[in-house]
């Protein structure tokens, strides 16, 4: 590795086969209705995914000198479920203990919190108010956020749906009392639901990191160094700002969950 991090001049043919065995770098992304450090949305004109992870994918592919293929999934949980199938080479997801059994994580690039969105006119004013019998809590199945919600709720439970779009339809139809999601995603959704409120505080806090299928340690070393470089030179900060995430916290260099 040369000073300043991995560049395509450092990548020989054998290493490139490790990083992108299919001939292009296949980056798994979550596509939904909100932009966050994990979620992407579709561009209204082109229909193509857009968001921080798409920008990171392009930068990494350029850095190692290979074409890019975006592999789309309805959630970060679906990305993790596909890790053992060989369908993707690298991704970016929130870290939790369950996921560490399936993928290997590199450094965090984002530090985030999750809370609840409640509809206009709701009597729920705090996170503790959510934990009452009969409160209808929803989120996206197999995500770190919904697992944490379930761990912290004792008088009700959180129902998981297959995609964020499905959860938002239910919320809009008045079928959800509290929607569990990351704060950045919720912030981007507020304008769609007049009068809805994002509850103060959080029930979940974790890093979001670069990830590879379990055992792909050589690839993870390269991807990890690139992420650290992009944090250190301010690129990730600029990416977040470009997508309206000025309040998002870039993880410090060396941060791991």
Helices and strands as residue ranges (DSSP letters): G 8-10, H 13-19, E 24-31, E 39-42, E 49-50, H 52-64, E 67-73, H 76-81, G 83-85, E 90-94, G 99-101, E 103-118, H 127-130, E 137-140, H 144-152, E 158-161, H 164-172, E 178-182, H 183-189, G 190-192, E 197-198, E 204-213, H 217-232, H 235-242, E 249-250
